Amino acid sequence: MKKLILLLISISWLFGCTTGSQLFPTKIHVPADDKDLEQLLEQAERAKAYDATSNFPGSLDDIASLYDAETDSTVEPEHHDVLASAIEAIQAKLGTGADTPTATDILAGTGEGTSGWVACSGTGSPVRATSPTLVTPALGIPSSGDLTSCTDLPLTTGVTGTLPVANGGTNATTAAGVKSAFEIEAPNKSFAINEALASDDFLLWLTPVAITITDIKGVLHSGTNVVGGLDEVDGDGTSNLTAIDEDITFDGGLDEDDGSLTNGTIAAGHWVKWHTTSVSSPGYLTVTIYYTID
């Protein structure tokens, strides 16, 4: 009776342990004699060595090695080959080695029916293809993409190339390129004086950017002559008056400067001013000033 009780306890413990691990199949049978009973009790003792809480094998390689020899009595001899084959098949699916992965490894498939542990970078949870949330990822250089829904794009540091005029840009990277794109290679300003007086001195326009006056032309439509010229003045309209060139005499036909302006460069925020030196039957005078944007 004592042996029967020991037998039932041992079989009960063995069956609970092996089904918990799913790795040690057990064949229960009634012992034929005392020798058979001793073998069964020995199996129970061996099974205790594989307690999942302390001595469970660390990898499939370790488990497979338990059943390499047919002398291992923790499994019925006729099950050795079957169990070993099953473990090898699982290992082939998981990948060579299939050891316990490190903290930075994930199990990834190869697309060919096998998988293995591969290293990964970063922290947090793995993401999937559709609508993942990535927090401060280092993307490197993507091969393709669509940033239609993105915001806060740094135009000064994160964008290269030029923006076409059709997209609201200038299609240029320099001031000269902008002038060419908008066909302002030779911008100009014109003004007219009707029946000028020798005292007619007035500010024409405040330059928003630095410019260089290149040419001054005018026509006196009626009258005898008008003599005058252009000056540069500080932003207050009075300080540091400087002649842009010598006076021009307008006496009919197309008249212009001498071709070499004395001070054609005008600073941004300065005024261009007209002064009248003398008149004789002045008539109607129209003057055009040509300049470039510096």
Secondary structure, 3 states (H helix, E strand, C coil): CHHHHHHHHHHHHHHHHHHHHCCCCCCCCCCCCHHHHHHHHHHHHHHHCCCCCCCCCCEHHHHHHHCCCCCCCCCCHHHHHHHHHHHHHHHHHHCCCCECCCCCEEEEECCCCCEEEEECCCCCCCCCCCCCCCCCCCCCCCCCCCCCCCCCCCCCCCCCCCCCHHHCCCCCCCHHHHHHHCCCCCCEEEEEEECCCCCCCEEEEECCCCEEEEEEEEEECCCCEEEEEEEEECCCCCCCCEECCCCEEECCCEEECCCCCCCCEECCCCEEEEEEEEEECCCEEEEEEEEEEC
